[in-house]
Amino acid sequence: MIAWFVRHPTAANLLLILIATAGIMAAPTLKRETFPDFRKTEAEISVVYRGATAGDVEDAICRRLWDAVESVEYLDELTCTAQENAARAVATMQPDGNVGQFVNDLRTEVSAVDDFPVEADPPVVRQLNRSDAVVSVAVAGDMPPASLEHYASDLQDRLAALPDVASVTITGFGERQYRITVPRAVLEQHGLTAAGLADRIGAQSLDRPLGSLETDRLDIALRFADERRTPQALAQIVILSKANGAELTLGQIAQIEETFSPDEKLAILDGQRAAFLQVNKSLGADALRVFDDVQTLIETERRALPPTMRIKLVQDMTSIVRDRLAMLVQNGVIGLILVIAVMSLFFRPGFAIWAALGLPVAFLGAFIAMALTGLSLNMITLVALLMAIGIVMDDSIVISDSIAEEAAQGAPRSDAAIAGTKRVLPGVLSSFATTVAIFAPLSFLAGDLGAVLEVLPVVLIAALAASLLEAFWVLPHHLSHGLHFSRWPPSRFREGFEKGFGNLRDNGLGRLVDKAVQWRYATTGLTLAALIITVALLRSGYVQREALPEIDGDVLEARILMPQGTPLHQTTLVTNRVIAALEVVNQHLSPRQPDGEELVQTVQTIFDRNLSADENGTHVATVSVDLLGAEKRTTKLDELIAAWRAEIGELPGVLAITLTEPGLGPQGQAVEIRLSGPDLDDLHMAATRLVAELETYTGVYNTMHDLRPGRPELRLTLAEGATGLGLTGRDVAGQIGAAFLGRIITTVQDGDVSHEIELEQSPVDRNAFDDLTTFEVLLPDGTRIPLTTATTITETRGWGRITHVDGQRTVTVAADVDGRIGNADEIVTELNNGFLLDLVDSTPDLQVRIEGQNANSAQTMGSILRGFLIGLVGIYVILSFQFRSYLEPIIVMMTIPLALVGVVLGHLAMGYNISMPSIMGAASLAGIVVNNAILLVQAIDDHKSRGVTPAQAVGAASRDRFRPIVVSVTTTIMGMAPLLLETSTQAQTVKPLVISVVFGLLSATLLVLLVLPAFYAILDDFRAARDQH
């Protein structure tokens, strides 16, 4: 095939055109994102149980859910959170399950539960993580809330109609309601109760079919159509009437207003009432294209709005994607230019350009594979392409160098191209096979971090495969035509460069190799000492570990948590204090920004939300801040968080104010520890002790656990003798519930707008303890007795939320760690080896489980090591087959640990911790460094076959392979050098991987050229001793 492609006038170019066409067509179909989707398959089961406490929900919902779904196939974990009024369970599927079957099995088992409380709504089962957030559209203005919500709803429909928009959700408004408020005195005056009034309203506002009237000529549908759909129509409902025609209407005794419920569903933009429309894209859609469509629509809307209204894009999740991808592409272009420049130093420009053609072919081939496998353009796949810039050049360099040697010996151009390619064919194929052997197992990693990193080897293998086709079938054809340039006399620069390089090879490297072989045992000892020192640096903590480097985003949140039961106005006061502190910090830090730009761009406040506490209600709120872009601002997030926290200070009555970025990356929470046990009091005590211990560590902040007291509670039971009065628990609960909780009577639809109709007692009749004790219960005979006569009232306080994990009560303790002054991995390790052991011993039936970054890293690290070991076995098998030896592959593979020296020293020199990208880069080195070792050992064997002594063979082979090894290593390093020197924030995640590859390759190459000959000489000593024996 090689000879056929070389001699065929069009075949090579047609193959090139075919790959280019397919790759160019595939590239626009790739979606762009920051990281590959690492989220697990999850399904949510939600049950609304209005009026129930967390304890009630735990017993009535969570325990029954676990019993129902415990046997579902592929269920990995069920987390059920019981809170006031609702339960939310999240079922996580094992990686090898089928999504559709898993969700359907859950739905089947949950629907079969027949002993949920009658008052609970039917459970809702839905799949999670089916869309990604893109951006929020904020709408604010001086207008009535109903008008603002109506405009936001219309805009929601237009946004939802955009291509690839999966959903648009509105925040800032609750359910539309017609709220009917009646004073207690008025009810008592007319002999009514709130529950009885609700029944009368529901009985007189109806719209229902009544069957049909079947006449001889046609059937006529019958319908009772007297549903009241406006406040005016509701006010006309007759509540009481007399025989003389006197009527009492609802409007005469009640206030009816259009409002939103609950009141705490409120959003503020820079001090104005606002609505936020969260735009989510479908999973397969490109985030940047969706954002551009949204931006175009909003620009059109902005031009049509009156001056009193504002519309703005906030919480842009695509800015980071755009910045990071642009940074990688820019560095890739610079790297490509540097690679071609290096190639031009060692080859004539014509040769260098044809050899560099393998790069675009590799990229296009990778695009084809990514489109077929559903991969996206993200930070990891682009880094894989940057790594490919240098790696794929190896084949082209070796083949080009071999063809040039054949041509220099006078062979015709076509024959030189064929012979030169075939001469290195076994070595090139072996190098490709060893690279695949190490990368293929690494494409099956475990954990969330593994889901992010495992795409790198897939893209690299695809790029290498495409470049291999080009190197064997396209490159020889092009070089055969480019050889006529070799007849031209070299330039003075090239003559000088070749002379200098030859002098370096023969007198520099050659002499060093000769000395290394002469002092081979000392060389080996020094190498082992370097490895020991490297391991010691790791073990002693000079080079620390972490899951992923921290990267600053453009959004920061302050999540406020008050005690449950805190009224909305108190939460608002705390929120205003937090915003005022931010304004002070902004005034202090904005002058330091470029051109004096404001550090804080917008401030959004959303009540009834706290994602850290995972609670809703009047006691929680979130202040979200859009900041000046990370690449523009000079203030780091850690610095801003510290200044903001200091300015806030200690606020009385506040449980926690969590300052954090929205969302967690694939690494998970910095510190996350689960405590499980049967007794909630014991769990609370253990969690409180653990929080106190965590707060003693430097750099730990945002420390909290999720077992918190609920609202103060008054529990009512029927008093003795109450049943003799004709009362039941249902009667009393119904009357009190309608008065103090309210009653949803019905929901009416008017066009595309729906309203709940709710009846409640006036707020002034339910805002003090006396309002309850003076409440009167209506007896069946129409008389009234005090509530204190009919019931016994006990004061208590339960838990705000209770979490079950796989049926066990569980408390999660979580914290963040400032990476500048603390290390999460070290903190968790120290806790696990000391404090947690004592905690288990002192707490009955307590179980501890480490989650978060530590667990994710351990899971992914285990799969990387497993894949690495499998790859090493594959490399040994391939090399043993090629060299027909059991020992020579070991000599080659001993170069792999030599790369560890450069990996560790590189991180130490650059000031980076060892992270999962570092480990992935180090593992990838095994597939790179052995290629040079293969070429060197193959050259040594060639020289030995000519009858020279082993020492002479080693020296000659090192000199022969010095040029291709230097070119190969230099192109790889130059391809990644721009990223290594990148100082932008967006590069911090992938720089550890680049550091591992660049510094590991440098050290491995140096040691391969000097130490491998010494290893080989020692092996020959053993052979000689064996033969003599």
N, C-alpha and C positions, 0 to 999 in steps of 0.2 A: 504493500500500500504506500509506503514511503516513496519508493522509486516511481510509482505510478503518479502520485500527486506532484512530485518534482518535475516530471517530464510532461505531464498533461498541461496544455496551455491555459485552460480556464478552470479546472476542477478546484484548485486551492482558493481562487478568488470567489468562485460560486459558493463554496462552503463558508467563506468569510462573510459574504453577503447574506447568506441564510441565517447565520448566527446573529449578525447585526440587525437584520430586519425583525427577527423574533424578539430580540432584546429590547429594541426601540419600541416595539408595540407593547411589550410587557411592562416597561418602566412606568408609564402614566397610570396604570391600573393599581400600582402599589399604594396603599394608604400610608400616611405619615403619622407617627406618634413618638412619644418620648421613649417608652419602653414597650417591649412586647406585652400583651395582655397576660398578666401573671395570676389573675384572680381565679380562685377555685370555683367549681360549679356549686352554686348554693340555691336553695329554695326557701322561701319565707312562708311561715304559717302564722297568720294573725287572727286573733279572736278578740272582739270587743265585748267587754263585760261591764256595762255601765253601772257605776256606783259601787263596784267591788274594790276591796283593799288588795294590796299585793299578796297578803297571806291567803285571802279568798281565791285569788287568781291562781296562786301556786297550787293549791289543793284541787281546785275544780277544773283547771285547764292544763297546767304544765305536767302534772303527774299523769293525767290521762293521755296527753299527747305522747309522752315517752312510751307508755305501755302500748300505744297503738302503732308507733312507727319503729319500735326497737328492732323488729325483724325485717325491715325493708332492706332489700338487697343493695349492696354498695353504699350503705349509709356509713359515713366515716365518723360523723359527730353531730349531735343535736344539742344546740344551746337554746334554752327557753328562758326568757326573761319575763317575770311576773311583775307588773306595775299596777298602779291604781287605774282601774277601768279597762285594762287590756293586757293581753299576753302576746308576746312576739317570739316565735321560735324560728331558728335558722338551722336548716339541715344541710350539712356539707357532704358532697358525694366523693367517693374514692376516685382517684384519677382514671381508673380503667372502666368506670361505669358508663352507661348510656344515658344521656341527659333526658331525653324524652321519656324513656321508661322509668327513670328514677323519679321524675316529677309526677308522672301518672300514678306510680305505686304509692307515693306519699299522699296524693289526693284521694286515692281509693281507700287507704287505711284511715285517713283522718275523717272522711265522710262516713265511715262505718261506725264511728264513735257515737253512741246513742245516749250517753249519760252526762253530756255537758249541761250546765244549768239552763233552765228554760229562759232566763233573762238574758243569756249570752247570745250575741249574733252568730250566725253560721260562720264557721272558719273559712278563711280565704287562703288558698295555696297558690303561690306564683313563683316563677323562676326569677332569681336576682341576676344582677350584672349583665343585663342584656343591652345596655347602652352606656355611653361615656359622656360625661359633662364636657361641653365646649366653651360656653360663655353664658353670662347672665345679662339680661337686658333690664335696666332699671328705669322705671317710669315714675316721675314725681311731679307735683304741681299744686298750685293753690286751687283746689276744687273739692267738692264733696266726695267723701270716700266711695259712695256708690257709683258716681260718675267715673272716678279713677279706676275702680275695679271693672266697670263696663268697658272702658277703653282698653284696659289690659287684657280682658277676655277676647276682644276683637283682634288685638295684636297677637295674642296667643294662637288664634286660628290661622293668621297669615304666616306666622313663623313655622307652625306645624306643617304647612303646605310646602315648605321649601324642600328641595331634594335631599335625601339622606338624613333628614331630621326625624329621629325616632319618637321624641316626645318633648313637650314644653309644659313645665309645671309652674304654677303661680304661687309665690310666697308673699305674705303680707296681709292676706285676708282669709278669714275662716269661711264657714258655710253661710250663704245668704239666708237670712231669716226674716220672718215677720214675727217679732217678739211681742207677746201679749203680757202686759204687766198689770197685776191686780193687787190693790192693798188688802191686807188681811181684814181690816175693819169692814171694808165693803163686802167681802165674802161673808163674814159673820152676820152682817146686817141683813143679808138676803138669805141666810140659811144655807150657804153654799160652802163647799171646800174646793181647793185647787184641783183635786183629782176629779171631783164631780163636775166642775166647770169644764175641764178638759174633755170629759166624756160628752157633754152637751154640745160643745163646739164641733167635735168630731162627728157627732150624729147628724149635724145640720149642714155640714160641708161635704157633699158627696158627689161623685161622678162615677157611676157604675152601670154596666149593661144590665137590662132587665129581661132579656130574652127577645122574642119576636112575636108579632101578631100575624098569623097566617090566614090571609083572606083567600077568596077564590081566585082573585086576579094576581096577587103578588104578596110576598112576605115583607112585613114592615118591622124594622128593628126598633126595639124599645130601649130607652136609656133615661136614667135619672141624672140630670145634669144641673146640679146646683152647687158646684164646688166654688168656694170663695177664693179668688186668686189675687186679690189686691187688699191693702189695708182698709179701703173704703167698703169693699164688699164684706170683709170680716166684721167691720163695725156694725153692719146691719143685721147680724145674726141675733135672733130673739132668744134670750136666755130664760126669762120668766114672762108669763102672761096670765091675765085674769079673764074671767068670764065676761066682764064688762068691756073687754077689748084693750085694756091697758097692757102695754108691753114694755119690758126692760131689755134693751139691746146691749150687746157686748161693748159697743162704743161708749155707752153711758157709764159703765163701771170700770173700764180698763183703758190703758194707754196702749196703742198699737203703733209700732214703728218698724221701719226697715233697718236692719243692722246686720252685723256679721258675728258669728259665734265660733269659737270662744273669743273673748275680748283680747286675750294675750297674743292672738295671731296678728302681729303688727310688725311692719317694716318701716325703717326710716332711712332716707338717703340724705346725708349732709344736713340733717335737721328737719327735713320735710317728709310727710307721710308719702310712702312709696309702695310700689308693687315691683317685685323681682320675678322675671320670667327666666327660668333655668332652661337653656336649650341643650338637649341631649341628642347625640348622633347614634345611629345604629353601629354595631360593632365593626362591620366591614367597611364603614365609610371613612373618608379622609377628613380629619379634623380641620385642616387648614382650608379645604374647599368649603366645608360647611360654615366656618367662621367668615370667609369672604362673602358668602351668600347672605348671611345674617347682617354683616356690616353694610352691604349694599342696600338691603331693605331698610335698615335703621336710618341710613343717610336720607333715603327718600322720605321716611316718616318725619324726620327732624325738620325738613324743609316745610312740611305741611302743618306743623304744630304751632299753636299760639305761643307768644313769648312767656306766658305764665306757666308753661309746661316744659319739663326737661326729660330727655330720653338719652340714656348713656349706656355704653357697654362696660360692664364691670366683671371682675373675677374671670378674666380671660385665661383659660387653661391652655391656649394654643401659643401664647407668646413664648413660652419656654420651649415648646416643640420647634417653633420657627427659628429661634435663636440657636438652639443646640444643633439642629440639622444644618443650618447655614454655617455655623462654626466648623462642623466636621467636613462639609463639602469644601469650604475654603481651604482648610488644612490639607485635604486630600489633593486638591489641584496643585498646591505648593509642593506637596510631597511628590506628585507625579513629575513636576518640572525638575525637581532635584534628582529624581531617579534617572531621567533621561540625560541630565547633565553629567551624572556619574558614569552612565553608560558611554557617553561620548568621550570621556577621558580614556577609557580602556579599549574602545572600538572606534572605528571610523564613524562619522555621523550617519552615513547610510546604513551601516550595520546596526548602530544603536537605535535608529528609528524603527527599523524592521523588527528588532528584538523587543522594543517597547510596545509594539503592536499587540503583544500578548495581553497587555493590561486592559485596554478597552474590551477585548474579546472576553477576558475573564469576568469583567464587570457585567457585560451584557449576558453572558451565560449565567451568572449569578442572578440577574434580574429574572431570567426565564424560570429558573428553579424556584425563586421566591414567589413568583406569580402562581406557579403550579402548586406550591405547598401552602399558600395563604400567608406567607410572611410579609411583614411590613418594613418600610424604611424607618428605622429607629436608631437610637444611639449605638446599640449593640451590633446591628447588621452593618451599619456604616463603619464602625471600628473594624469589623471583620473584613470589609473591603479595603480599608486602609492597611491592615495587616497583609492582605493579598498583594498589595502593590509591590512589596518586597519579595514575598514568598514565591509568587508565580514567576518572578523574573529568574529564579534559580534555573528552571528548565531551559528558558531561552538563553541564558548566559552560558550554560554548559554546552548546549547544542551549537550556539554561535561560535564559541571558543574552539570547539572540536572541528567545525567546518572550516574555520580560518586556518587551523593547523594543517588540515588536509590540503587546502588550497595553497598554502605556503610551500608544500612539498611538490607542487607542480601538477596536481591532478586537475583535469578539466572541471569546469564549474559545476555541471550537473552531477558528475561523479563525486566531486568533493562534498557536495551537499548530501548525497545519498550515503557515502561512506562515513562522513563525519557524524551524521545522525545515527546510523546503525551502530557506530562504535560506542556511543554513550547510551544507547537504548536500554540495556539492562540496568545501568545505574540510575537513569532517570525514572524508569518504571519502578525500581526498588524504592527510590526516594518518595515517589508518589504513594506507593503502597504503604510505606511506613508512616507517612503523614496521615493517610486515611485511617490506618490502624490506631493512631493515637487520638484523632479527632472524632471518629465515628462513635466510640463509646461515650464521649463527652457530650453527645447530642441527646443523651437520655439521662438528664439530671433530675433530682428530686427537690421538692420544696419550691416556695415562691421565688427565691433567688435563682434556683435552678431553671425555672420556667423562663426567666429573663436571659440567663447566660447560655442556655443550650442552643439558641438559634445561631450563635457565633460559629460553631464548627459546621453547621449545615451550610451556611453561606460560604465559608472558606472551602469546603469540599467541592461545592458547586463551581466556585471560581477556579479552583485548581483543575477540576476535570475539563472545564472549557479551555483553560490555557494549555492543558496537555494535548488536546486535539489540535489546537493552533500550533503548538511547538513541533509536533510530528508531521502534520499534513499541510500546514500553510507556511510556516516559517522557513523550512528548507527550500521551498519553491521560490520564495522571495529572495532569500540569501543567494540562491544560485544565480539570480539575475543581478544581484548587487555585488558579486565578486569581481566584476570587471573594474570596480573602483579600487580594488586592492592593487591593481597594476600601476596606479598613479603613485608617484613618489610621495612619501609622507612629508608633512609640514615640519618646520623646525621645532614647533612646540611639541608635536607628537614624538619626534626623534628624542627631544630632551626628556619628555615624560617617560618614554619607554626605557631610556638609558637609566634614569633615576630609579624607576620602579625595579628594573633588573638588578641594579646595585643593591637596593633594599632587600630584594629577594635572596640574592646569592650571598652577599656579605653581611646582611643584617639578620634576616630570619634564618638563613642557612647555618650560620655559625651558632646561633642560639639553639637550633634544633640539634646540631652536633653536640653541643655542651649538655643539652638535656638528655640526650641518649647516653653520653659518656657518664653523666652523674644521674642515671635513671632512678636509682633507689632514693637518692636525696630529693630528686624532683617529685617522685611519688609521695614521699613523706611530707614535703612542704604543701602539696596539694591536699593531702588528708588533713593537715593542720588547718588549712584555710577552711575546709568543710566543717571541721570541729568548731572553729571560731564562729562560723556563720550560724551553726545550730545554737551555739551558746548565746549569740545575740538575740535569737528568737526566744529562747527559753528564759532568758534573764529579764525580758521586758524592755530592752533597749529599742526594739522594734515592736510596737504594739499591734494589736489586731482589732478589726472592726468589721461589720457586715458590709456596709457601703459608705463611701465618703459622703459627708453632708454637702448638699447643694442648696443655696439660697434660692427661693422662689420670689414671686412678686406679690404674694398675698399673705397677710398675717391676720390671725384671729385671736380675739380675747373672748374666751368662753366662760361665762359667769354662772356660778352655781350658788344658790341661796338654799337655806333649809326649806324643805317641802312645807307648803302652807303659807309661804311668804306672799303677801299681796303684790299685785302688779306695780302699784305706785312705789313700793320700796325697791323692787328690782329696777325700776326706771331710775330712781335716784342713784343707785350704785352704777348703773350703766352710764349715766351722765358724768359721774365722777371719773370713770375709766376713760371716757372720751376727752374730758378736760385734761387729764394727765397726758393723753396722746398729743393734744394740741400743744402743750408745753414742750414735750420732747421734739415735736415737729419744728417748732420755732427755734429750738436750740440746734438741731441737726441740719435743717434745710440750707443754711448758709454754706455748709461744707460740700454741698452737692455741686456737680458741674453746672456752670452758668446760674447758680443760685436757684435751681428748680426746686419746687416743693417735694420733699421726701414723701409726704402723704398725699396721694392723688384724690382719693375719695374715701369716705367713711360710711359704711352701711351697718345698720343695726337691725337685727332680727330677733324678736322676742319668741318665746316658746320653743327655743332650739338650743341644744348644747350637745354636740356630737361626742365630746369626751365623756360626759356623764351619761349620755344616751338616755336623756330624760326630756320630757315636755311638760309645760305648765307655766304658771305665772312666776315661778321661782328661778327660771333659767332664761338666759339671753346670750346672743353672740354678736360681738362687734367685729366686723370684717373690714380690713383696711387694704385698699389697693395702693401699692408702693411704686415709686419710681423704679424702672426696670433694673434688674440685677446687674446688667452690664454697664449701666449708666451711673448708678448711685455708688457712693464711696463708703456707705455704712453697711456693715454686715448685719444679718438678721440677729445673730447672738448679741451683738452690741445694742441693737434697737430694743430687743426683748429685755435686756438687763436695765436699760435706761427707763423703759416704760414701766417695768415692774417696780423700780425704785421710786418713780414718781407717783405711782398708785398708792404705795405704802400699805399699811394694815387698815383694812376697812372692817368695822365691827359688824358682826352678823353674817359675814360672807364665809361660806364653806371653802370655796376655791375659785380662783381666777386663773384659768389655764391660757397661757400665751403660746400659740403654736401655729404652724402652717397647716392649712386644710389638707386632709388626706395623709395616708401613710404610703411610703414606697414599698417595694418588694421586700425590704429588709424587716419591716414590721416595727413594733414599738421597741424603743431602746431597752427598757426594762419591763418585763411582763411576767408576773408570777401568779399562778393559780393556787388557791388554797381550798381544799374540799373537805367536808365533814358533815355530820348529821345535825349539829347544834349551831344555830345562827349566832347565839351569844358568844360561844367559843370562837367561831369564825371571825366575828367582829373584833374580838379582843386580839386574836392572832394577827389579823390584817392591820389593826392599829399599831401593834408593836412593830410589824414589818415596815410600815410607813415611817415610823419614827426612826428605825434603824437606817432606812434608805436616806433620810434627810441628813444623816451625819456624814455622808460621802460628799466630797468636793465635786461640784459640777452637776449634781442631781437637782432637778426642779420639776414642777408640775406633778408632784407626787400625790396620788390619791387611790382610794379603793372604792368599789362600787356597792358596798353594803352600807346604806345610810338610813337613818330614821325617816319614817314617813311623816305625813301630816298628823298633828294631834287629832285624836279620834274620840268621839263619844259613842259608846256602844249601848244600844237600847234593847231591852228584853221585856216581854210581857210581865207585868206585875201579877202577884197572886190575886185571884178574883176577877181579873180582866175578862177571862173567857165567860164568866157568869153574866157579864154585861153584854154578851153577844159579839165580843171583839175577837178577831183572829190576828195573828202576826201579819198576814197579808194585808188586812184592812189598815192597820196602823202604819205599816211600811209604805203602802200606797199613798196615804194622805200626807205623811211627812215627806216622802220623796217628791211628790208633785209640788209641795210648797217650797222645799229647800233645794232640791236638785233641778226641778223643772220637768216638764213633760213635752216630748216631741209628739205633737198630735198627728201630723201628716206632712207630706211633701207635695207641693203643687207645682205644676209646670206651666209656664206661659211662654210659648215659643221655645227659644233655646235657653231660657233662663228659668232656673228652679229655685224655690224658696222652701225652707223648712218653716213650719208653723209651730212655735213653742210657747207654752204657757208657763209663767213663773210668778211667784209672789214678789211684791215690790222689794227692792234691795234694802230699804229701811226697815223692813219687817224680818230680816234674816241676817243682820250684821252684828248681833250681840247675843250673849249667852241667855239673857232674859227672854229674847225672842223665841228660844226653844222651850224654856221652862214654862212660859205663859201660853204656849200653843195649846189649843183645845182640839180634842179628837171627837169627831161626829159619830154618835152611836147609831145602831140600826133604827132606833125609834125616833131619831131626829134630834135628840138632846145631845149636849156637849159636856165633856168632862176634861179637866186639865191633863196634859200629857204626863205629868209627874204622877198622876193617879193610875193611869193605864200602863205605864212602863217604869222600869228601873234604869237609871242612866249611870253608866260607869265611864270614868275617864281613863284613856289608855293611849298608847302610841306604838304602832307597829313599824314595820320596815317599809321604806319607800320603794324598794325593788328587791327581788329575790331571784337569783340566777341559778338555773340547773344546767349542768353539763353532763349529758348522758345519764340523766336521772339523779345525779348527785348535786346537793347544794354546793355552790362554788362561789368564792369571792376572788376577784381579780385585782391585784395590786399592780399599778402601772406608774411609770415615771419616764421623763426625758433626761438626757445627759448632754451637757455642754461639752462637745468634743474637744474644745480648746483646752479644757482643764480636767476632764474626766474621761474614763474609758468604760463603756457599758459592759463590754465582755469581761473585763477584770472585776468590775463590781459584782456582776452576777456570779462569777466563779467563786469569788471570796464569800459571798452570801451562802452559796450552795455548800461550801466546804466548812462553814462555821455556824453562822446565826440560824440558818434554816434547820440544821440538825438539832440544835437546842430547842427551836420552836416546836418541832415535831415531838420531841421528847416531853415537852411541858404541856402540850395540848392534846387531850384525848381524841383518838380516831382522826387525827389530822393527816391529810395527804397533800403533798406539794408537787407541783409540776411547773417546770420552766418553759415559758413560751417566748414569743417576741423574737428579737434579733438573735439571741443566743441559740434558741431552738432552730430557727430558720437556717442560721449559719452552720450549725452542726449537721443538720439534715443534708444541706447542699454539699458541705465539705465531704461527708461520707460518700455521697454519690460521685463526687469528683475523684476522690481517691480510688474508689472502686473502678470507675471508668479508666483512670490512669493506669492502674495495675493491669486491667484487661488489655489496654493499648500496649503496655510493655511486653506482655506475652505475645501479642501479635507482631510487634517489631522483632522480637527474638526469633520467632518462627520464620519470618520473611528473610531475615539476615542469615540465619542458619542455612536456609535453603539456597540462598544466593552464594554464600561463601563456602558451602560444603564443609562447614566446621561448626563445632559446638563452642569453641573458645573465642574465635574472632568476633562473633556478635557481642560477646560480653565486653570485649575491648571497645567496640563502637558504643555500646549502651552506657559505658562508664562515663561518657561525656555528658550524659543527661544530668546527673547530680552536680556536675561542675557549673551548670547554669544557675544553680541555687545561690552560689556565691554572689553573682551579679545581681540576682533578684533582691536579695536581702540588703546588700550594700547600696543598691540603687534606691531602694525605699528610704534607707537611712540618710543617704546624701540629699535626696529630694524632700525630706521631711514628711513623708507619707506613711500611714499605717498599712500593714498587710490586711487586705480585704478580699472579699470573694472575687472581684475582678483580677486582683493580683494573683490569686491561686489559679484562676482560669488561664491567665497569661503564662504562668509558670508551667502549668500542665501542657499548654500548647507548644511550649518551647521544645518538648521532647520530640515532636514531629518535625521541628525545624533544624535543631542542632545535629541530629543524627545524619542528616543529608550530607553535611560537609564531612562528617566522620566516615560515611560510606565511601565518598569519593576518595578520601585519603587512603583508607585501607585497601580499596580496589587498586589504587595506583601503586601502593607498596607491594601488593601481590603481583602486579604486572612486572615490576622491576625485579622481584625475586625470581620470577619465571625466566628471566633473561640470564640468570646465573650469578648475579651480584650478591655480596654478603648482605645479611639483614640490616646491619648498620648503614651500609651504603644505600640500600633500597629505601630505608626510612628517610634518609637525608634527601635523596633524589626525589622521592614522592612528595615530600613537603615543599620542595622548591617547585615541582611541576604543578601542584594543585593550589599553590599560594594565590595565583592570579584569580582563578574562578571563585575560590573561597572568599577572597577579599571583595571581589565585585558583588558576589551574592549577598554577603553580610552588609556591605555598604549600601546596596540598594534597599534592603529591608529596613535598615536603620534610617536612611534618608526618607523613605516613604512615611515613617512614623515620627521623624524628628520634629516637624512643625507642631504636631499634637503634643509631643513631649515638652516643647517650649511654650505651649499655649498657656497664657495666664488668666484667661477668662474664667468666670465662675462656672460656666456651662460645661467646661472640660473636666471638672474635678471627678466626676463619676468614672470616667474611662481612663484617666491618666494612670491609675495604679496598674491597669492591664498593660498600657504602653510602657511603663517603667519596667515591668517584669520582662517584656519581650526585648526591649532595647538593651538594657543593662545585662540581662541574662544572656542574650546573644553575644554581646561584647565579651563577657567573661568566658563563655563557653568556646567562642572562636579562638581567643588567645590561648586558652588551655588546650584546645584540640590541636592547635598547631605545634604546641610545645610538649604537652603532657601525653597526648595520645602516642606520639612516637616513643616516648619513654615506656608507656604501658606495653606497647608492641614489642619493644626490645626485651622487657622483662619476660613477656610470654615466650619469646624466642629462647631466652635463657632457660626457662623451664623445659622447653622442648629439647634443647641440647642436653640438659641434665638427664632427661628421660632417656634420650637415645644412648647417652654414654652409659647409663645404668643398665 
